[in-house]
């Protein structure tokens, strides 16, 4: 689980500061306030890890990537290429790193740090390191070679006694991407083979992150599945139906079940329970259109007595919510899910119920959820569940982002044990009270005009009526 993140000179962020993450982490704020950029740090690391190019420091993206930043110039805060990009991340390991072959004790938490800059039109790693509970291991550019434009590096090993192999003390080449030790490290040193475990832990972290974007695919009249097992539901939810079918197929031999309140149920059953609880449908079926065909139809019944129809013939919200539900129950435990605006196209009641889905997944599936949202209804349900003691404030980290003069700032919402926000930002979800006051003033002006024309009895003053509104 990711426990903290920080970015300096990244897009609209001069410095996010250290942001603690929780099992359920939410980012709120106005459009273009920088909240999506925080998610994009993780997405950039994912596509960098997946890139086959070991010499590419960071994968800034292309038309096929999770995110496309363009160039390093486009990515940097205020586009000043003399700035250094700094990225930090801490996480808990699902399994401790075994250091039985060294004097180190098992590692349960890791912190990664890197600094990246542009020099002579090249992207270079200034330094990177992994920090454990007791030591720091990494690489940095050799100071004595900087003036000559050399890319030679030196090893950082803290107080750990690194033993060099006999022979000439060759300098180290650049890191692999922005986080990996080159092969020469294990060749030059006798007792640093365990450094590859840090790199593997970093790559494993990002291989266990699933992302669902804000724009979901339109529903189809039929879906093709040839037996593959998707890793997740895809950026636009395009793999949601294949994921459901893969889970069903696995259930024939090795049941793919989800833990729900100490009970285990197939994924399809759990998803149907939520769709019923949200009052969206009564039931659904997912079957091939004919025997031995790979084309499947997703049919739903709105009520017990209604006819069965295709998903394309019901409200748009069902098709937009389905990928969210499938992803939440399809990913393995110890995964991290990134959701951008999961409430899009959903009725306010369903947005509220979606908060209960997220709580269920976090508490019962050991899955971390990081979401970016504009939904007041979702937040209010989270606050209510805290008051009802169904969710702990310690299980959440909720943030409010805003931007001033091109620079983003962030503030953590101070939640008490009863679900109250002690530092509620001004105009958090717009000025609803202000709208009600303005509406009341307009009503008063119209009524007063009507009364003056008809000679009707004098009504309450505008000030008294406004006081009554504010007292509600």
C-alpha positions in Angstrom: 0.0 0.0 0.0 1.2 3.5 -0.9 1.7 5.4 2.4 3.1 8.8 1.2 3.8 10.7 -2.0 5.6 14.0 -2.8 6.3 15.9 -6.0 8.4 19.0 -6.6 8.3 21.1 -9.8 5.7 18.8 -11.4 3.2 20.5 -13.7 1.3 23.1 -11.5 2.9 21.8 -8.3 6.0 23.7 -7.0 5.9 21.3 -4.1 3.0 19.1 -2.9 4.7 18.6 0.4 4.6 15.1 2.0 1.1 13.7 1.4 0.2 10.7 3.7 -2.0 8.2 1.9 -4.5 5.9 3.6 -6.5 2.8 2.5 -9.1 5.2 1.1 -7.5 8.4 -0.3 -9.6 11.1 -1.9 -8.7 14.2 -3.9 -11.3 16.9 -4.2 -11.2 20.4 -5.7 -12.2 22.5 -8.7 -11.3 21.7 -12.3 -7.6 22.2 -13.2 -6.7 22.6 -9.5 -3.9 20.0 -9.7 -5.6 17.0 -8.2 -5.3 14.9 -11.3 -1.6 15.7 -11.6 -1.0 13.8 -8.3 -2.5 10.7 -9.8 -0.4 11.2 -12.9 2.8 10.8 -10.9 1.7 7.2 -10.3 0.6 6.7 -13.9 4.0 8.0 -15.2 5.8 5.6 -13.0 3.6 2.7 -14.3 4.4 3.4 -17.9 8.1 3.9 -17.1 8.2 0.5 -15.4 6.4 -1.1 -18.4 8.7 0.5 -20.9 11.2 -1.9 -22.5 13.8 0.9 -23.0 16.2 0.6 -20.0 17.8 3.9 -21.0 14.6 6.0 -20.9 14.7 7.8 -17.6 11.0 8.6 -17.5 8.3 7.6 -20.0 6.5 10.9 -20.7 3.9 9.1 -22.7 2.4 8.9 -26.2 -1.0 8.2 -27.8 -1.0 4.7 -26.4 0.0 5.6 -22.8 -1.9 6.0 -19.6 -0.9 9.7 -19.7 0.9 11.8 -22.3 2.9 14.8 -20.9 4.7 15.7 -24.1 8.3 16.6 -23.2 10.2 17.3 -20.0 9.8 21.0 -20.7 6.0 20.5 -20.7 6.1 18.6 -17.5 8.2 21.0 -15.4 6.6 23.6 -13.2 6.5 27.0 -15.0 8.4 25.2 -17.9 11.8 26.3 -16.5 14.3 23.7 -17.6 16.8 24.7 -15.0 14.5 23.2 -12.3 15.0 19.7 -11.0 12.1 17.3 -10.9 11.9 15.5 -7.5 9.6 12.6 -6.8 9.3 10.7 -3.5 7.1 7.7 -2.6 6.8 5.4 0.4 4.9 2.2 0.6 4.3 -0.9 2.7 5.4 -4.2 1.2 2.9 -7.0 1.1 5.7 -9.4 2.0 8.9 -8.4 3.8 12.0 -8.4 1.7 14.1 -11.5 2.8 17.7 -10.5 3.6 18.8 -13.8 5.1 22.0 -13.6 3.0 23.0 -10.3 4.5 23.3 -8.7 7.9 20.1 -6.7 7.3 16.8 -7.5 9.0 13.7 -8.0 6.9 12.3 -4.7 5.3 8.6 -4.0 5.6 8.6 -0.4 4.4 10.5 1.4 1.6 10.8 5.0 0.6 12.0 5.9 -2.9 13.5 9.2 -3.9 14.7 10.5 -7.2 15.9 13.8 -8.7 15.8 14.3 -12.5 17.0 17.2 -14.6 17.6 18.2 -18.2 21.2 19.0 -19.2 22.3 19.7 -22.8 19.0 18.5 -24.1 19.4 15.2 -22.2 17.3 13.9 -19.3 19.6 12.7 -16.5 19.1 11.2 -13.1 20.8 13.4 -10.6 20.3 10.8 -7.9 18.0 8.1 -6.6 17.9 6.0 -3.5 15.8 3.5 -1.5 15.5 4.2 2.3 14.8 1.4 4.7 14.2 1.6 8.5 18.0 1.7 9.0 19.8 2.5 5.8 19.9 4.2 2.4 21.0 2.6 -0.9 21.2 4.3 -4.2 23.2 6.2 -6.8 24.2 9.8 -7.6 26.1 11.5 -10.3 29.8 11.7 -9.5 30.5 15.3 -8.4 34.1 15.2 -9.7 32.9 14.4 -13.2 30.0 16.9 -13.5 32.2 19.7 -14.8 33.4 17.5 -17.7 29.8 16.5 -18.6 30.4 12.9 -17.6 27.5 10.6 -16.7 29.5 8.5 -14.3 27.9 7.7 -11.0 28.9 6.6 -7.5 27.1 4.2 -5.1 25.2 5.2 -2.0 25.2 2.5 0.7 25.0 4.4 4.0 26.6 2.6 6.8 26.5 -0.8 5.1 30.0 -2.1 4.4 30.0 -2.6 0.7 32.9 -4.9 -0.3 34.5 -4.2 -3.7 35.8 -7.0 -5.9 39.6 -7.0 -6.5 40.7 -5.0 -9.5 40.5 -1.5 -10.9 37.8 0.7 -9.2 35.7 1.3 -12.3 33.1 4.0 -12.1 29.5 3.1 -12.4 27.4 3.8 -15.5 24.0 5.7 -15.3 21.0 4.0 -13.5 18.5 1.9 -15.3 15.6 4.2 -16.0 15.2 6.4 -12.9 15.1 3.7 -10.3 17.3 0.8 -11.1 20.9 -0.3 -10.4 22.9 -1.2 -13.5 24.3 -4.7 -13.8 27.8 -3.4 -13.0 26.9 -2.9 -9.3 26.6 -6.7 -8.7 29.7 -7.2 -10.8 31.9 -4.7 -9.0 30.7 -5.5 -5.4 30.7 -8.8 -3.6 27.8 -8.3 -1.2 25.3 -6.1 -2.9 23.2 -8.6 -4.8 20.2 -7.8 -2.6 19.9 -4.3 -4.3 17.9 -5.9 -7.1 15.3 -6.8 -4.5 14.6 -3.0 -4.0 14.1 -2.6 -7.7 11.9 -5.6 -7.9 9.8 -4.3 -5.0 9.4 -1.0 -6.8 8.3 -2.7 -10.0 6.0 -5.0 -8.2 4.3 -2.0 -6.5 3.4 -0.5 -9.9 2.4 -3.8 -11.4 -0.3 -4.0 -8.8 -1.9 -0.7 -9.6 -5.0 -0.6 -11.7 -6.3 2.6 -13.3 -9.8 3.5 -14.5 -10.1 6.8 -16.3 -13.0 9.3 -16.2 -14.4 8.5 -19.6 -15.9 5.0 -19.8 -16.6 3.2 -23.0 -20.2 3.2 -24.4 -22.1 0.0 -23.9 -22.3 -2.5 -26.7 -25.0 -4.8 -28.0 -22.5 -7.7 -27.8 -19.0 -8.4 -26.5 -16.3 -10.7 -27.8 -14.4 -12.9 -25.4 -11.9 -15.5 -26.6 -10.8 -16.8 -23.2 -8.1 -14.4 -22.2 -7.7 -13.1 -18.6 -7.4 -9.3 -18.5 -5.2 -7.8 -15.9 -7.9 -5.2 -15.1 -10.8 -3.6 -16.8 -8.8 -1.2 -19.0 -8.5 2.6 -19.0 -12.0 3.1 -20.3 -13.6 0.0 -18.8 -13.4 -1.8 -22.2 -12.3 -5.0 -20.5 -15.0 -5.2 -17.8 -17.1 -7.9 -19.5 -14.1 -10.0 -20.5 -12.9 -9.7 -16.8 -16.3 -10.9 -15.6 -16.2 -13.9 -18.0 -12.6 -14.7 -17.0 -13.6 -14.7 -13.4 -16.5 -17.0 -14.2 -14.3 -19.4 -16.1 -11.8 -19.6 -13.3 -14.7 -20.4 -11.0 -15.3 -23.7 -12.8 -12.0 -25.1 -11.5 -10.6 -22.8 -8.9 -13.4 -20.5 -7.6 -12.5 -16.8 -7.9 -14.4 -15.5 -4.9 -14.4 -12.2 -3.0 -14.4 -11.9 0.7 -17.6 -10.1 1.8 -18.1 -9.6 5.5 -16.4 -13.0 6.3 -18.3 -14.7 3.6 -17.1 -15.6 0.1 -19.1 -15.0 -3.0 -18.5 -15.1 -6.8 -17.8 -11.7 -8.3 -20.9 -11.7 -10.3 -23.1 -12.2 -7.2 -21.4 -9.4 -5.4 -21.8 -7.0 -8.3 -25.5 -7.9 -8.7 -26.1 -7.2 -4.9 -24.7 -3.7 -5.4 -26.8 -3.0 -8.5 -29.9 -4.2 -6.6 -29.1 -2.1 -3.6 -28.6 0.9 -5.7 -32.0 0.2 -7.3 -30.6 0.2 -10.8 -31.6 -3.3 -12.0 -33.2 -6.4 -10.6 -30.9 -9.0 -12.4 -28.6 -9.5 -15.2 -27.3 -12.3 -17.4 -24.2 -12.7 -19.5 -24.4 -15.5 -22.0 -23.2 -16.2 -25.6 -25.6 -15.3 -28.3 -25.5 -18.8 -29.6 -23.8 -22.1 -28.8 -20.1 -22.2 -29.5 -20.0 -18.5 -30.2 -17.5 -16.0 -28.7 -20.1 -13.2 -28.8 -21.7 -12.4 -25.5 -24.8 -10.3 -24.6 -25.2 -8.5 -21.3 -28.9 -8.5 -20.6 -30.7 -6.9 -17.6 -34.1 -6.9 -16.0 -35.2 -3.6 -14.4 -37.8 -5.3 -12.2 -39.0 -8.8 -11.5 -41.8 -8.7 -14.0 -40.1 -6.7 -16.7 -38.7 -8.1 -19.9 -35.0 -8.7 -20.3 -33.2 -6.1 -22.5 -29.6 -5.4 -23.6 -27.5 -3.1 -21.5 -27.6 -0.6 -24.4 -31.4 -0.2 -23.8 -31.3 0.8 -20.2 -30.0 3.9 -18.4 -26.5 5.0 -19.2 -25.5 4.9 -15.6 -25.5 1.1 -15.4 -22.8 0.8 -18.1 -20.7 3.5 -16.5 -20.9 2.0 -13.1 -20.3 -1.6 -14.1 -16.5 -1.1 -14.8 -16.0 0.5 -11.4 -17.7 -2.5 -9.6 -15.9 -5.1 -11.7 -12.5 -3.5 -11.1 -13.1 -3.2 -7.3 -13.9 -7.0 -7.0 -11.7 -8.3 -9.8 -8.2 -7.1 -8.8 -6.3 -9.3 -6.4 -5.9 -8.4 -2.7 -3.0 -6.0 -1.9 -3.7 -4.1 -5.1 -4.1 -0.4 -5.5 -6.9 1.1 -7.6 -6.9 4.6 -9.1 -10.3 6.0 -10.0 -10.9 9.2 -11.8 -14.4 10.6 -11.2 -16.1 7.3 -10.7 -19.4 9.2 -10.1 -19.7 10.4 -13.7 -23.3 9.9 -15.1 -24.6 8.6 -11.8 -27.7 9.7 -10.0 -27.0 11.4 -6.6 -28.3 8.4 -4.6 -26.0 6.1 -6.6 -23.1 8.4 -6.0 -23.8 8.1 -2.3 -24.1 4.3 -2.5 -20.8 4.2 -4.4 -19.1 5.4 -1.2 -20.3 2.2 0.5 -18.8 0.1 -2.3 -15.4 1.8 -1.8 -15.7 1.2 2.0 -16.6 -2.4 1.5 -13.6 -3.0 -0.8 -11.1 -1.2 1.4 -12.2 -2.9 4.6 -13.0 -6.4 3.3 -10.6 -6.9 0.4 -7.4 -5.3 1.6 -7.4 -3.1 -1.5 -6.3 0.5 -1.5 -8.4 3.0 -3.4 -7.1 6.4 -4.6 -9.8 8.5 -6.2 -10.3 12.0 -7.7 -13.9 13.2 -7.4 -16.3 16.2 -7.6 -19.1 14.4 -5.8 -20.5 16.0 -2.7 -22.9 13.1 -2.2 -20.0 10.6 -2.1 -18.1 12.7 0.5 -21.2 13.1 2.7 -21.8 9.4 2.7 -18.2 8.8 3.9 -18.7 11.4 6.6 -22.0 9.7 7.7 -20.3 6.3 7.8 -17.6 7.7 10.1 -20.3 9.0 12.5 -21.9 5.5 12.4 -18.5 3.9 13.2 -18.5 1.9 9.9 -15.4 3.8 8.7 -12.6 5.1 10.7 -11.0 8.5 10.1 -7.7 6.8 10.2 -8.7 4.7 7.1 -9.1 7.9 5.1 -6.9 10.7 3.8 -9.1 13.3 2.1 -7.6 16.4 0.4 -8.8 19.6 -1.1 -6.8 21.1 -4.0 -6.9 24.7 -5.4 -4.8 26.8 -7.7 -3.7 30.4 -7.3 -1.7 32.3 -9.9 -0.8 29.0 -11.7 0.5 27.2 -8.5 -1.5 24.4 -6.9 -1.9 24.0 -3.2 -3.3 21.2 -1.1 -4.9 20.9 2.3 -5.8 17.7 4.1 -9.4 17.7 5.4 -9.3 17.4 9.2 -11.8 14.7 10.0 -12.9 13.9 13.6 -14.2 10.6 14.8 -17.8 11.7 14.1 -17.2 12.5 10.5 -17.0 16.2 10.8 -14.7 18.3 8.7 -13.1 20.8 11.0 -11.5 22.9 8.2 -14.2 22.8 5.6 -12.8 24.9 2.7 -14.7 27.9 1.4 -16.9 27.0 -1.7 -15.8 23.4 -1.4 -18.6 22.2 -3.7 -19.8 25.6 -4.9 -21.8 28.1 -2.9 -25.1 26.3 -2.4 -26.1 28.5 0.5 -25.3 31.6 -1.6 -27.5 30.3 -4.4 -30.4 29.7 -2.0 -30.0 33.3 -0.6 -30.0 34.8 -4.1 -33.0 32.7 -5.1 -34.9 34.0 -1.9 -34.0 37.6 -2.7 -35.3 37.2 -6.2 -38.5 35.6 -4.9 -39.0 38.5 -2.4 -38.5 41.1 -5.1 -41.2 39.4 -7.3 -43.6 39.0 -4.4 -43.2 42.6 -3.2 -43.8 43.8 -6.8 -46.9 41.7 -6.9 -48.1 42.9 -3.5 -47.7 46.6 -4.4 -49.8 46.1 -7.5 -52.6 44.1 -5.9 -52.7 45.7 -2.5 -52.1 42.3 -0.8 -51.2 42.3 2.9 -47.5 43.1 3.7 -45.3 40.0 3.7 -42.2 39.2 5.8 -39.3 41.5 5.3 -36.4 40.3 3.1 -34.0 40.2 6.1 -36.4 38.2 8.2 -36.9 35.7 5.4 -33.2 35.4 4.8 -32.6 34.7 8.5 -35.2 31.9 8.4 -33.4 30.4 5.4 -30.0 30.5 7.1 -31.5 28.9 10.2 -32.6 25.8 8.3 
